[in-house]
Amino acid sequence: MPHRVSKSDSSATSSGLFDLNLPEVGAGEGPLPNPEPTFETQIEHAMFLLSTRPPDFYEKRLARMSPEPFRLP
């Protein structure tokens, strides 16, 4: 049995140049509530991201940086 296409299907191709074919949001629909993360959660996330870097990441990054970003010919 083929899948029925909904009114808000955004994968269909449009023939109009300025038709963005965006999904239609009905009454009662919308984004789910997402509370802002606490400061502690943000710090934990930052520490996790920093811990995933290799030990020599910052030394290699500094070596690649140019002390003079603008050079005249």
mmCIF file as Biopython writes it, N, C-alpha, C and O atoms, coordinates in Angstrom:
data_model
#
loop_
_atom_site.group_PDB
_atom_site.id
_atom_site.type_symbol
_atom_site.label_atom_id
_atom_site.label_alt_id
_atom_site.label_comp_id
_atom_site.label_asym_id
_atom_site.label_entity_id
_atom_site.label_seq_id
_atom_site.pdbx_PDB_ins_code
_atom_site.Cartn_x
_atom_site.Cartn_y
_atom_site.Cartn_z
_atom_site.occupancy
_atom_site.B_iso_or_equiv
_atom_site.auth_seq_id
_atom_site.auth_asym_id
_atom_site.pdbx_PDB_model_num
ATOM 1   N N  . MET A ? 1  ? 0.849  -1.173 0.000   1.0 0.0 1  A 1 
ATOM 2   C CA . MET A ? 1  ? 0.000  0.000  0.000   1.0 0.0 1  A 1 
ATOM 3   C C  . MET A ? 1  ? 0.895  1.236  0.000   1.0 0.0 1  A 1 
ATOM 4   O O  . MET A ? 1  ? 1.724  1.377  0.899   1.0 0.0 1  A 1 
ATOM 5   N N  . PRO A ? 2  ? 0.760  2.126  -0.964  1.0 0.0 2  A 1 
ATOM 6   C CA . PRO A ? 2  ? 1.631  3.300  -1.022  1.0 0.0 2  A 1 
ATOM 7   C C  . PRO A ? 2  ? 1.343  4.269  0.113   1.0 0.0 2  A 1 
ATOM 8   O O  . PRO A ? 2  ? 0.222  4.372  0.612   1.0 0.0 2  A 1 
ATOM 9   N N  . HIS A ? 3  ? 2.378  4.963  0.493   1.0 0.0 3  A 1 
ATOM 10  C CA . HIS A ? 3  ? 2.275  5.945  1.575   1.0 0.0 3  A 1 
ATOM 11  C C  . HIS A ? 3  ? 1.538  7.180  1.060   1.0 0.0 3  A 1 
ATOM 12  O O  . HIS A ? 3  ? 1.886  7.715  0.008   1.0 0.0 3  A 1 
ATOM 13  N N  . ARG A ? 4  ? 0.535  7.628  1.788   1.0 0.0 4  A 1 
ATOM 14  C CA . ARG A ? 4  ? -0.206 8.822  1.390   1.0 0.0 4  A 1 
ATOM 15  C C  . ARG A ? 4  ? 0.600  10.066 1.721   1.0 0.0 4  A 1 
ATOM 16  O O  . ARG A ? 4  ? 1.139  10.190 2.821   1.0 0.0 4  A 1 
ATOM 17  N N  . VAL A ? 5  ? 0.679  10.968 0.788   1.0 0.0 5  A 1 
ATOM 18  C CA . VAL A ? 5  ? 1.424  12.209 0.984   1.0 0.0 5  A 1 
ATOM 19  C C  . VAL A ? 5  ? 0.559  13.186 1.754   1.0 0.0 5  A 1 
ATOM 20  O O  . VAL A ? 5  ? -0.613 13.383 1.434   1.0 0.0 5  A 1 
ATOM 21  N N  . SER A ? 6  ? 1.149  13.797 2.773   1.0 0.0 6  A 1 
ATOM 22  C CA . SER A ? 6  ? 0.395  14.752 3.572   1.0 0.0 6  A 1 
ATOM 23  C C  . SER A ? 6  ? 0.432  16.127 2.921   1.0 0.0 6  A 1 
ATOM 24  O O  . SER A ? 6  ? 1.197  16.357 1.985   1.0 0.0 6  A 1 
ATOM 25  N N  . LYS A ? 7  ? -0.391 17.034 3.414   1.0 0.0 7  A 1 
ATOM 26  C CA . LYS A ? 7  ? -0.472 18.388 2.907   1.0 0.0 7  A 1 
ATOM 27  C C  . LYS A ? 7  ? 0.819  19.159 3.181   1.0 0.0 7  A 1 
ATOM 28  O O  . LYS A ? 7  ? 1.140  20.102 2.457   1.0 0.0 7  A 1 
ATOM 29  N N  . SER A ? 8  ? 1.560  18.766 4.218   1.0 0.0 8  A 1 
ATOM 30  C CA . SER A ? 8  ? 2.771  19.488 4.580   1.0 0.0 8  A 1 
ATOM 31  C C  . SER A ? 8  ? 4.037  18.759 4.137   1.0 0.0 8  A 1 
ATOM 32  O O  . SER A ? 8  ? 5.096  18.953 4.735   1.0 0.0 8  A 1 
ATOM 33  N N  . ASP A ? 9  ? 3.948  17.926 3.105   1.0 0.0 9  A 1 
ATOM 34  C CA . ASP A ? 9  ? 5.113  17.212 2.599   1.0 0.0 9  A 1 
ATOM 35  C C  . ASP A ? 9  ? 6.055  18.207 1.934   1.0 0.0 9  A 1 
ATOM 36  O O  . ASP A ? 9  ? 5.670  18.868 0.970   1.0 0.0 9  A 1 
ATOM 37  N N  . SER A ? 10 ? 7.286  18.325 2.437   1.0 0.0 10 A 1 
ATOM 38  C CA . SER A ? 10 ? 8.224  19.300 1.894   1.0 0.0 10 A 1 
ATOM 39  C C  . SER A ? 10 ? 9.179  18.687 0.884   1.0 0.0 10 A 1 
ATOM 40  O O  . SER A ? 10 ? 10.076 19.379 0.405   1.0 0.0 10 A 1 
ATOM 41  N N  . SER A ? 11 ? 9.020  17.416 0.544   1.0 0.0 11 A 1 
ATOM 42  C CA . SER A ? 11 ? 9.936  16.782 -0.396  1.0 0.0 11 A 1 
ATOM 43  C C  . SER A ? 11 ? 9.435  16.858 -1.834  1.0 0.0 11 A 1 
ATOM 44  O O  . SER A ? 11 ? 10.149 16.451 -2.751  1.0 0.0 11 A 1 
ATOM 45  N N  . ALA A ? 12 ? 8.234  17.366 -2.053  1.0 0.0 12 A 1 
ATOM 46  C CA . ALA A ? 12 ? 7.701  17.464 -3.406  1.0 0.0 12 A 1 
ATOM 47  C C  . ALA A ? 12 ? 8.389  18.600 -4.149  1.0 0.0 12 A 1 
ATOM 48  O O  . ALA A ? 12 ? 8.746  19.617 -3.553  1.0 0.0 12 A 1 
ATOM 49  N N  . THR A ? 13 ? 8.574  18.422 -5.454  1.0 0.0 13 A 1 
ATOM 50  C CA . THR A ? 13 ? 9.219  19.440 -6.279  1.0 0.0 13 A 1 
ATOM 51  C C  . THR A ? 13 ? 8.177  20.423 -6.793  1.0 0.0 13 A 1 
ATOM 52  O O  . THR A ? 13 ? 7.111  20.033 -7.269  1.0 0.0 13 A 1 
ATOM 53  N N  . SER A ? 14 ? 8.506  21.694 -6.688  1.0 0.0 14 A 1 
ATOM 54  C CA . SER A ? 14 ? 7.591  22.735 -7.127  1.0 0.0 14 A 1 
ATOM 55  C C  . SER A ? 14 ? 8.038  23.274 -8.478  1.0 0.0 14 A 1 
ATOM 56  O O  . SER A ? 14 ? 9.231  23.289 -8.782  1.0 0.0 14 A 1 
ATOM 57  N N  . SER A ? 15 ? 7.080  23.715 -9.285  1.0 0.0 15 A 1 
ATOM 58  C CA . SER A ? 15 ? 7.423  24.314 -10.574 1.0 0.0 15 A 1 
ATOM 59  C C  . SER A ? 15 ? 7.585  25.822 -10.463 1.0 0.0 15 A 1 
ATOM 60  O O  . SER A ? 15 ? 8.129  26.446 -11.373 1.0 0.0 15 A 1 
ATOM 61  N N  . GLY A ? 16 ? 7.131  26.417 -9.379  1.0 0.0 16 A 1 
ATOM 62  C CA . GLY A ? 16 ? 7.247  27.858 -9.193  1.0 0.0 16 A 1 
ATOM 63  C C  . GLY A ? 16 ? 8.627  28.240 -8.690  1.0 0.0 16 A 1 
ATOM 64  O O  . GLY A ? 16 ? 9.178  27.571 -7.816  1.0 0.0 16 A 1 
ATOM 65  N N  . LEU A ? 17 ? 9.189  29.312 -9.234  1.0 0.0 17 A 1 
ATOM 66  C CA . LEU A ? 17 ? 10.535 29.743 -8.854  1.0 0.0 17 A 1 
ATOM 67  C C  . LEU A ? 17 ? 10.608 30.196 -7.398  1.0 0.0 17 A 1 
ATOM 68  O O  . LEU A ? 17 ? 11.577 29.892 -6.703  1.0 0.0 17 A 1 
ATOM 69  N N  . PHE A ? 18 ? 9.587  30.923 -6.930  1.0 0.0 18 A 1 
ATOM 70  C CA . PHE A ? 18 ? 9.620  31.458 -5.578  1.0 0.0 18 A 1 
ATOM 71  C C  . PHE A ? 18 ? 8.756  30.666 -4.597  1.0 0.0 18 A 1 
ATOM 72  O O  . PHE A ? 18 ? 8.531  31.119 -3.475  1.0 0.0 18 A 1 
ATOM 73  N N  . ASP A ? 19 ? 8.278  29.517 -4.994  1.0 0.0 19 A 1 
ATOM 74  C CA . ASP A ? 19 ? 7.489  28.671 -4.104  1.0 0.0 19 A 1 
ATOM 75  C C  . ASP A ? 19 ? 8.450  27.831 -3.270  1.0 0.0 19 A 1 
ATOM 76  O O  . ASP A ? 19 ? 9.098  26.927 -3.797  1.0 0.0 19 A 1 
ATOM 77  N N  . LEU A ? 20 ? 8.546  28.119 -1.985  1.0 0.0 20 A 1 
ATOM 78  C CA . LEU A ? 20 ? 9.483  27.410 -1.110  1.0 0.0 20 A 1 
ATOM 79  C C  . LEU A ? 20 ? 8.966  26.058 -0.668  1.0 0.0 20 A 1 
ATOM 80  O O  . LEU A ? 20 ? 9.734  25.239 -0.163  1.0 0.0 20 A 1 
ATOM 81  N N  . ASN A ? 21 ? 7.679  25.806 -0.847  1.0 0.0 21 A 1 
ATOM 82  C CA . ASN A ? 21 ? 7.075  24.525 -0.497  1.0 0.0 21 A 1 
ATOM 83  C C  . ASN A ? 21 ? 7.354  24.166 0.955   1.0 0.0 21 A 1 
ATOM 84  O O  . ASN A ? 21 ? 7.760  23.042 1.251   1.0 0.0 21 A 1 
ATOM 85  N N  . LEU A ? 22 ? 7.142  25.104 1.852   1.0 0.0 22 A 1 
ATOM 86  C CA . LEU A ? 22 ? 7.377  24.883 3.272   1.0 0.0 22 A 1 
ATOM 87  C C  . LEU A ? 22 ? 6.199  24.131 3.882   1.0 0.0 22 A 1 
ATOM 88  O O  . LEU A ? 22 ? 5.066  24.272 3.420   1.0 0.0 22 A 1 
ATOM 89  N N  . PRO A ? 23 ? 6.458  23.332 4.917   1.0 0.0 23 A 1 
ATOM 90  C CA . PRO A ? 23 ? 5.356  22.623 5.567   1.0 0.0 23 A 1 
ATOM 91  C C  . PRO A ? 23 ? 4.398  23.601 6.236   1.0 0.0 23 A 1 
ATOM 92  O O  . PRO A ? 23 ? 4.806  24.650 6.733   1.0 0.0 23 A 1 
ATOM 93  N N  . GLU A ? 24 ? 3.127  23.242 6.241   1.0 0.0 24 A 1 
ATOM 94  C CA . GLU A ? 24 ? 2.120  24.088 6.867   1.0 0.0 24 A 1 
ATOM 95  C C  . GLU A ? 24 ? 1.941  23.667 8.322   1.0 0.0 24 A 1 
ATOM 96  O O  . GLU A ? 24 ? 1.790  22.483 8.624   1.0 0.0 24 A 1 
ATOM 97  N N  . VAL A ? 25 ? 1.959  24.642 9.209   1.0 0.0 25 A 1 
ATOM 98  C CA . VAL A ? 25 ? 1.789  24.378 10.635  1.0 0.0 25 A 1 
ATOM 99  C C  . VAL A ? 25 ? 0.331  24.612 10.980  1.0 0.0 25 A 1 
ATOM 100 O O  . VAL A ? 25 ? -0.208 25.700 10.778  1.0 0.0 25 A 1 
ATOM 101 N N  . GLY A ? 26 ? -0.294 23.577 11.502  1.0 0.0 26 A 1 
ATOM 102 C CA . GLY A ? 26 ? -1.705 23.674 11.844  1.0 0.0 26 A 1 
ATOM 103 C C  . GLY A ? 26 ? -1.918 24.219 13.235  1.0 0.0 26 A 1 
ATOM 104 O O  . GLY A ? 26 ? -0.965 24.477 13.971  1.0 0.0 26 A 1 
ATOM 105 N N  . ALA A ? 27 ? -3.172 24.391 13.586  1.0 0.0 27 A 1 
ATOM 106 C CA . ALA A ? 27 ? -3.519 24.889 14.921  1.0 0.0 27 A 1 
ATOM 107 C C  . ALA A ? 27 ? -3.108 23.863 15.969  1.0 0.0 27 A 1 
ATOM 108 O O  . ALA A ? 27 ? -3.374 22.671 15.810  1.0 0.0 27 A 1 
ATOM 109 N N  . GLY A ? 28 ? -2.473 24.307 17.017  1.0 0.0 28 A 1 
ATOM 110 C CA . GLY A ? 28 ? -2.025 23.416 18.087  1.0 0.0 28 A 1 
ATOM 111 C C  . GLY A ? 28 ? -0.684 22.763 17.802  1.0 0.0 28 A 1 
ATOM 112 O O  . GLY A ? 28 ? -0.151 22.061 18.661  1.0 0.0 28 A 1 
ATOM 113 N N  . GLU A ? 29 ? -0.125 22.977 16.619  1.0 0.0 29 A 1 
ATOM 114 C CA . GLU A ? 29 ? 1.182  22.427 16.297  1.0 0.0 29 A 1 
ATOM 115 C C  . GLU A ? 29 ? 2.237  23.497 16.505  1.0 0.0 29 A 1 
ATOM 116 O O  . GLU A ? 29 ? 1.945  24.691 16.433  1.0 0.0 29 A 1 
ATOM 117 N N  . GLY A ? 30 ? 3.430  23.081 16.755  1.0 0.0 30 A 1 
ATOM 118 C CA . GLY A ? 30 ? 4.508  24.033 16.954  1.0 0.0 30 A 1 
ATOM 119 C C  . GLY A ? 30 ? 5.690  23.326 17.587  1.0 0.0 30 A 1 
ATOM 120 O O  . GLY A ? 30 ? 5.649  22.115 17.803  1.0 0.0 30 A 1 
ATOM 121 N N  . PRO A ? 31 ? 6.742  24.071 17.884  1.0 0.0 31 A 1 
ATOM 122 C CA . PRO A ? 31 ? 7.912  23.449 18.494  1.0 0.0 31 A 1 
ATOM 123 C C  . PRO A ? 31 ? 7.615  22.967 19.909  1.0 0.0 31 A 1 
ATOM 124 O O  . PRO A ? 31 ? 6.792  23.545 20.620  1.0 0.0 31 A 1 
ATOM 125 N N  . LEU A ? 32 ? 8.285  21.925 20.292  1.0 0.0 32 A 1 
ATOM 126 C CA . LEU A ? 32 ? 8.131  21.409 21.647  1.0 0.0 32 A 1 
ATOM 127 C C  . LEU A ? 32 ? 8.814  22.348 22.630  1.0 0.0 32 A 1 
ATOM 128 O O  . LEU A ? 32 ? 9.810  22.981 22.281  1.0 0.0 32 A 1 
ATOM 129 N N  . PRO A ? 33 ? 8.303  22.450 23.844  1.0 0.0 33 A 1 
ATOM 130 C CA . PRO A ? 33 ? 8.952  23.325 24.826  1.0 0.0 33 A 1 
ATOM 131 C C  . PRO A ? 33 ? 10.348 22.796 25.152  1.0 0.0 33 A 1 
ATOM 132 O O  . PRO A ? 33 ? 10.537 21.604 25.396  1.0 0.0 33 A 1 
ATOM 133 N N  . ASN A ? 34 ? 11.299 23.690 25.149  1.0 0.0 34 A 1 
ATOM 134 C CA . ASN A ? 34 ? 12.682 23.318 25.404  1.0 0.0 34 A 1 
ATOM 135 C C  . ASN A ? 34 ? 13.256 24.308 26.414  1.0 0.0 34 A 1 
ATOM 136 O O  . ASN A ? 34 ? 13.643 25.416 26.042  1.0 0.0 34 A 1 
ATOM 137 N N  . PRO A ? 35 ? 13.314 23.919 27.690  1.0 0.0 35 A 1 
ATOM 138 C CA . PRO A ? 35 ? 13.812 24.861 28.692  1.0 0.0 35 A 1 
ATOM 139 C C  . PRO A ? 35 ? 15.287 25.169 28.466  1.0 0.0 35 A 1 
ATOM 140 O O  . PRO A ? 35 ? 16.042 24.333 27.969  1.0 0.0 35 A 1 
ATOM 141 N N  . GLU A ? 36 ? 15.681 26.374 28.836  1.0 0.0 36 A 1 
ATOM 142 C CA . GLU A ? 36 ? 17.077 26.769 28.689  1.0 0.0 36 A 1 
ATOM 143 C C  . GLU A ? 36 ? 17.941 25.941 29.632  1.0 0.0 36 A 1 
ATOM 144 O O  . GLU A ? 36 ? 17.573 25.733 30.788  1.0 0.0 36 A 1 
ATOM 145 N N  . PRO A ? 37 ? 19.109 25.459 29.139  1.0 0.0 37 A 1 
ATOM 146 C CA . PRO A ? 37 ? 19.956 24.635 30.000  1.0 0.0 37 A 1 
ATOM 147 C C  . PRO A ? 37 ? 20.535 25.451 31.148  1.0 0.0 37 A 1 
ATOM 148 O O  . PRO A ? 37 ? 20.745 26.658 31.030  1.0 0.0 37 A 1 
ATOM 149 N N  . THR A ? 38 ? 20.783 24.784 32.235  1.0 0.0 38 A 1 
ATOM 150 C CA . THR A ? 38 ? 21.362 25.457 33.396  1.0 0.0 38 A 1 
ATOM 151 C C  . THR A ? 38 ? 22.831 25.762 33.132  1.0 0.0 38 A 1 
ATOM 152 O O  . THR A ? 38 ? 23.431 25.223 32.203  1.0 0.0 38 A 1 
ATOM 153 N N  . PHE A ? 39 ? 23.395 26.621 33.950  1.0 0.0 39 A 1 
ATOM 154 C CA . PHE A ? 39 ? 24.812 26.965 33.821  1.0 0.0 39 A 1 
ATOM 155 C C  . PHE A ? 39 ? 25.684 25.733 34.012  1.0 0.0 39 A 1 
ATOM 156 O O  . PHE A ? 39 ? 26.677 25.562 33.305  1.0 0.0 39 A 1 
ATOM 157 N N  . GLU A ? 40 ? 25.325 24.877 34.957  1.0 0.0 40 A 1 
ATOM 158 C CA . GLU A ? 40 ? 26.099 23.665 35.215  1.0 0.0 40 A 1 
ATOM 159 C C  . GLU A ? 40 ? 26.089 22.737 33.997  1.0 0.0 40 A 1 
ATOM 160 O O  . GLU A ? 40 ? 27.112 22.143 33.657  1.0 0.0 40 A 1 
ATOM 161 N N  . THR A ? 41 ? 24.943 22.616 33.351  1.0 0.0 41 A 1 
ATOM 162 C CA . THR A ? 41 ? 24.847 21.771 32.156  1.0 0.0 41 A 1 
ATOM 163 C C  . THR A ? 41 ? 25.704 22.329 31.030  1.0 0.0 41 A 1 
ATOM 164 O O  . THR A ? 41 ? 26.359 21.575 30.310  1.0 0.0 41 A 1 
ATOM 165 N N  . GLN A ? 42 ? 25.703 23.651 30.877  1.0 0.0 42 A 1 
ATOM 166 C CA . GLN A ? 42 ? 26.522 24.269 29.840  1.0 0.0 42 A 1 
ATOM 167 C C  . GLN A ? 42 ? 28.010 24.058 30.113  1.0 0.0 42 A 1 
ATOM 168 O O  . GLN A ? 42 ? 28.781 23.800 29.189  1.0 0.0 42 A 1 
ATOM 169 N N  . ILE A ? 43 ? 28.410 24.166 31.371  1.0 0.0 43 A 1 
ATOM 170 C CA . ILE A ? 43 ? 29.819 23.948 31.731  1.0 0.0 43 A 1 
ATOM 171 C C  . ILE A ? 43 ? 30.214 22.490 31.483  1.0 0.0 43 A 1 
ATOM 172 O O  . ILE A ? 43 ? 31.299 22.224 30.966  1.0 0.0 43 A 1 
ATOM 173 N N  . GLU A ? 44 ? 29.337 21.539 31.851  1.0 0.0 44 A 1 
ATOM 174 C CA . GLU A ? 44 ? 29.621 20.132 31.602  1.0 0.0 44 A 1 
ATOM 175 C C  . GLU A ? 44 ? 29.788 19.863 30.109  1.0 0.0 44 A 1 
ATOM 176 O O  . GLU A ? 44 ? 30.673 19.111 29.701  1.0 0.0 44 A 1 
ATOM 177 N N  . HIS A ? 45 ? 28.944 20.474 29.310  1.0 0.0 45 A 1 
ATOM 178 C CA . HIS A ? 45 ? 29.037 20.286 27.872  1.0 0.0 45 A 1 
ATOM 179 C C  . HIS A ? 45 ? 30.340 20.879 27.318  1.0 0.0 45 A 1 
ATOM 180 O O  . HIS A ? 45 ? 30.996 20.264 26.477  1.0 0.0 45 A 1 
ATOM 181 N N  . ALA A ? 46 ? 30.705 22.063 27.790  1.0 0.0 46 A 1 
ATOM 182 C CA . ALA A ? 46 ? 31.950 22.693 27.354  1.0 0.0 46 A 1 
ATOM 183 C C  . ALA A ? 46 ? 33.156 21.848 27.759  1.0 0.0 46 A 1 
ATOM 184 O O  . ALA A ? 46 ? 34.090 21.680 26.975  1.0 0.0 46 A 1 
ATOM 185 N N  . MET A ? 47 ? 33.137 21.319 28.975  1.0 0.0 47 A 1 
ATOM 186 C CA . MET A ? 47 ? 34.252 20.471 29.426  1.0 0.0 47 A 1 
ATOM 187 C C  . MET A ? 47 ? 34.338 19.198 28.583  1.0 0.0 47 A 1 
ATOM 188 O O  . MET A ? 47 ? 35.434 18.732 28.273  1.0 0.0 47 A 1 
ATOM 189 N N  . PHE A ? 48 ? 33.199 18.644 28.218  1.0 0.0 48 A 1 
ATOM 190 C CA . PHE A ? 48 ? 33.206 17.459 27.364  1.0 0.0 48 A 1 
ATOM 191 C C  . PHE A ? 48 ? 33.817 17.779 26.001  1.0 0.0 48 A 1 
ATOM 192 O O  . PHE A ? 48 ? 34.647 17.025 25.495  1.0 0.0 48 A 1 
ATOM 193 N N  . LEU A ? 49 ? 33.399 18.911 25.406  1.0 0.0 49 A 1 
ATOM 194 C CA . LEU A ? 49 ? 33.948 19.277 24.104  1.0 0.0 49 A 1 
ATOM 195 C C  . LEU A ? 49 ? 35.448 19.515 24.175  1.0 0.0 49 A 1 
ATOM 196 O O  . LEU A ? 49 ? 36.184 19.109 23.275  1.0 0.0 49 A 1 
ATOM 197 N N  . LEU A ? 50 ? 35.906 20.168 25.232  1.0 0.0 50 A 1 
ATOM 198 C CA . LEU A ? 50 ? 37.339 20.401 25.382  1.0 0.0 50 A 1 
ATOM 199 C C  . LEU A ? 50 ? 38.108 19.104 25.610  1.0 0.0 50 A 1 
ATOM 200 O O  . LEU A ? 50 ? 39.260 18.983 25.193  1.0 0.0 50 A 1 
ATOM 201 N N  . SER A ? 51 ? 37.484 18.149 26.261  1.0 0.0 51 A 1 
ATOM 202 C CA . SER A ? 51 ? 38.176 16.881 26.532  1.0 0.0 51 A 1 
ATOM 203 C C  . SER A ? 51 ? 38.307 16.010 25.285  1.0 0.0 51 A 1 
ATOM 204 O O  . SER A ? 51 ? 39.098 15.067 25.279  1.0 0.0 51 A 1 
ATOM 205 N N  . THR A ? 52 ? 37.547 16.307 24.232  1.0 0.0 52 A 1 
ATOM 206 C CA . THR A ? 52 ? 37.635 15.509 23.010  1.0 0.0 52 A 1 
ATOM 207 C C  . THR A ? 52 ? 38.763 15.969 22.093  1.0 0.0 52 A 1 
ATOM 208 O O  . THR A ? 52 ? 39.063 15.294 21.108  1.0 0.0 52 A 1 
ATOM 209 N N  . ARG A ? 53 ? 39.393 17.101 22.395  1.0 0.0 53 A 1 
ATOM 210 C CA . ARG A ? 53 ? 40.503 17.598 21.578  1.0 0.0 53 A 1 
ATOM 211 C C  . ARG A ? 53 ? 41.758 16.786 21.863  1.0 0.0 53 A 1 
ATOM 212 O O  . ARG A ? 53 ? 41.967 16.352 22.996  1.0 0.0 53 A 1 
ATOM 213 N N  . PRO A ? 54 ? 42.604 16.572 20.840  1.0 0.0 54 A 1 
ATOM 214 C CA . PRO A ? 54 ? 43.879 15.900 21.096  1.0 0.0 54 A 1 
ATOM 215 C C  . PRO A ? 54 ? 44.771 16.778 21.971  1.0 0.0 54 A 1 
ATOM 216 O O  . PRO A ? 54 ? 44.587 17.995 22.002  1.0 0.0 54 A 1 
ATOM 217 N N  . PRO A ? 55 ? 45.721 16.196 22.674  1.0 0.0 55 A 1 
ATOM 218 C CA . PRO A ? 55 ? 46.548 16.984 23.609  1.0 0.0 55 A 1 
ATOM 219 C C  . PRO A ? 55 ? 47.334 18.107 22.937  1.0 0.0 55 A 1 
ATOM 220 O O  . PRO A ? 55 ? 47.555 19.147 23.557  1.0 0.0 55 A 1 
ATOM 221 N N  . ASP A ? 56 ? 47.758 17.927 21.699  1.0 0.0 56 A 1 
ATOM 222 C CA . ASP A ? 56 ? 48.567 18.947 21.042  1.0 0.0 56 A 1 
ATOM 223 C C  . ASP A ? 56 ? 47.738 19.837 20.106  1.0 0.0 56 A 1 
ATOM 224 O O  . ASP A ? 56 ? 48.296 20.472 19.212  1.0 0.0 56 A 1 
ATOM 225 N N  . PHE A ? 57 ? 46.440 19.889 20.297  1.0 0.0 57 A 1 
ATOM 226 C CA . PHE A ? 57 ? 45.575 20.658 19.406  1.0 0.0 57 A 1 
ATOM 227 C C  . PHE A ? 57 ? 45.922 22.139 19.417  1.0 0.0 57 A 1 
ATOM 228 O O  . PHE A ? 57 ? 46.046 22.747 18.354  1.0 0.0 57 A 1 
ATOM 229 N N  . TYR A ? 58 ? 46.080 22.727 20.584  1.0 0.0 58 A 1 
ATOM 230 C CA . TYR A ? 58 ? 46.314 24.163 20.685  1.0 0.0 58 A 1 
ATOM 231 C C  . TYR A ? 58 ? 47.698 24.552 20.165  1.0 0.0 58 A 1 
ATOM 232 O O  . TYR A ? 58 ? 47.851 25.615 19.563  1.0 0.0 58 A 1 
ATOM 233 N N  . GLU A ? 59 ? 48.700 23.710 20.387  1.0 0.0 59 A 1 
ATOM 234 C CA . GLU A ? 59 ? 50.035 23.999 19.867  1.0 0.0 59 A 1 
ATOM 235 C C  . GLU A ? 59 ? 50.030 23.978 18.343  1.0 0.0 59 A 1 
ATOM 236 O O  . GLU A ? 59 ? 50.637 24.843 17.712  1.0 0.0 59 A 1 
ATOM 237 N N  . LYS A ? 60 ? 49.350 22.999 17.744  1.0 0.0 60 A 1 
ATOM 238 C CA . LYS A ? 60 ? 49.257 22.936 16.281  1.0 0.0 60 A 1 
ATOM 239 C C  . LYS A ? 60 ? 48.471 24.125 15.735  1.0 0.0 60 A 1 
ATOM 240 O O  . LYS A ? 60 ? 48.814 24.668 14.685  1.0 0.0 60 A 1 
ATOM 241 N N  . ARG A ? 61 ? 47.420 24.529 16.443  1.0 0.0 61 A 1 
ATOM 242 C CA . ARG A ? 61 ? 46.613 25.663 15.990  1.0 0.0 61 A 1 
ATOM 243 C C  . ARG A ? 61 ? 47.421 26.950 16.034  1.0 0.0 61 A 1 
ATOM 244 O O  . ARG A ? 61 ? 47.355 27.758 15.108  1.0 0.0 61 A 1 
ATOM 245 N N  . LEU A ? 62 ? 48.182 27.145 17.101  1.0 0.0 62 A 1 
ATOM 246 C CA . LEU A ? 62 ? 49.016 28.340 17.195  1.0 0.0 62 A 1 
ATOM 247 C C  . LEU A ? 62 ? 50.087 28.352 16.118  1.0 0.0 62 A 1 
ATOM 248 O O  . LEU A ? 62 ? 50.419 29.414 15.592  1.0 0.0 62 A 1 
ATOM 249 N N  . ALA A ? 63 ? 50.635 27.184 15.779  1.0 0.0 63 A 1 
ATOM 250 C CA . ALA A ? 63 ? 51.662 27.118 14.739  1.0 0.0 63 A 1 
ATOM 251 C C  . ALA A ? 63 ? 51.097 27.467 13.374  1.0 0.0 63 A 1 
ATOM 252 O O  . ALA A ? 63 ? 51.814 28.010 12.533  1.0 0.0 63 A 1 
ATOM 253 N N  . ARG A ? 64 ? 49.819 27.164 13.134  1.0 0.0 64 A 1 
ATOM 254 C CA . ARG A ? 64 ? 49.193 27.470 11.847  1.0 0.0 64 A 1 
ATOM 255 C C  . ARG A ? 64 ? 48.767 28.931 11.724  1.0 0.0 64 A 1 
ATOM 256 O O  . ARG A ? 64 ? 48.563 29.424 10.614  1.0 0.0 64 A 1 
ATOM 257 N N  . MET A ? 65 ? 48.632 29.621 12.843  1.0 0.0 65 A 1 
ATOM 258 C CA . MET A ? 65 ? 48.153 31.002 12.812  1.0 0.0 65 A 1 
ATOM 259 C C  . MET A ? 65 ? 49.241 31.935 12.280  1.0 0.0 65 A 1 
ATOM 260 O O  . MET A ? 65 ? 50.428 31.764 12.560  1.0 0.0 65 A 1 
ATOM 261 N N  . SER A ? 66 ? 48.803 32.916 11.511  1.0 0.0 66 A 1 
ATOM 262 C CA . SER A ? 66 ? 49.730 33.903 10.969  1.0 0.0 66 A 1 
ATOM 263 C C  . SER A ? 66 ? 49.758 35.110 11.893  1.0 0.0 66 A 1 
ATOM 264 O O  . SER A ? 66 ? 48.701 35.623 12.260  1.0 0.0 66 A 1 
ATOM 265 N N  . PRO A ? 67 ? 50.950 35.578 12.281  1.0 0.0 67 A 1 
ATOM 266 C CA . PRO A ? 67 ? 50.996 36.750 13.156  1.0 0.0 67 A 1 
ATOM 267 C C  . PRO A ? 67 ? 50.574 38.026 12.422  1.0 0.0 67 A 1 
ATOM 268 O O  . PRO A ? 67 ? 50.159 38.996 13.056  1.0 0.0 67 A 1 
ATOM 269 N N  . GLU A ? 68 ? 50.678 38.028 11.092  1.0 0.0 68 A 1 
ATOM 270 C CA . GLU A ? 68 ? 50.274 39.192 10.306  1.0 0.0 68 A 1 
ATOM 271 C C  . GLU A ? 68 ? 49.233 38.743 9.283   1.0 0.0 68 A 1 
ATOM 272 O O  . GLU A ? 68 ? 49.579 38.205 8.231   1.0 0.0 68 A 1 
ATOM 273 N N  . PRO A ? 69 ? 47.954 38.968 9.598   1.0 0.0 69 A 1 
ATOM 274 C CA . PRO A ? 69 ? 46.927 38.488 8.687   1.0 0.0 69 A 1 
ATOM 275 C C  . PRO A ? 69 ? 46.868 39.233 7.360   1.0 0.0 69 A 1 
ATOM 276 O O  . PRO A ? 69 ? 46.406 38.677 6.364   1.0 0.0 69 A 1 
ATOM 277 N N  . PHE A ? 70 ? 47.333 40.497 7.328   1.0 0.0 70 A 1 
ATOM 278 C CA . PHE A ? 70 ? 47.295 41.279 6.094   1.0 0.0 70 A 1 
ATOM 279 C C  . PHE A ? 70 ? 48.724 41.556 5.651   1.0 0.0 70 A 1 
ATOM 280 O O  . PHE A ? 70 ? 49.504 42.183 6.368   1.0 0.0 70 A 1 
ATOM 281 N N  . ARG A ? 71 ? 49.049 41.082 4.468   1.0 0.0 71 A 1 
ATOM 282 C CA . ARG A ? 71 ? 50.398 41.301 3.926   1.0 0.0 71 A 1 
ATOM 283 C C  . ARG A ? 71 ? 50.296 42.127 2.657   1.0 0.0 71 A 1 
ATOM 284 O O  . ARG A ? 71 ? 49.499 41.825 1.769   1.0 0.0 71 A 1 
ATOM 285 N N  . LEU A ? 72 ? 51.095 43.155 2.579   1.0 0.0 72 A 1 
ATOM 286 C CA . LEU A ? 72 ? 51.118 43.977 1.384   1.0 0.0 72 A 1 
ATOM 287 C C  . LEU A ? 72 ? 52.107 43.383 0.395   1.0 0.0 72 A 1 
ATOM 288 O O  . LEU A ? 72 ? 53.132 42.836 0.802   1.0 0.0 72 A 1 
ATOM 289 N N  . PRO A ? 73 ? 51.812 43.482 -0.922  1.0 0.0 73 A 1 
ATOM 290 C CA . PRO A ? 73 ? 52.739 42.896 -1.917  1.0 0.0 73 A 1 
ATOM 291 C C  . PRO A ? 73 ? 54.020 43.678 -2.040  1.0 0.0 73 A 1 
ATOM 292 O O  . PRO A ? 73 ? 54.892 43.314 -2.829  1.0 0.0 73 A 1 
#
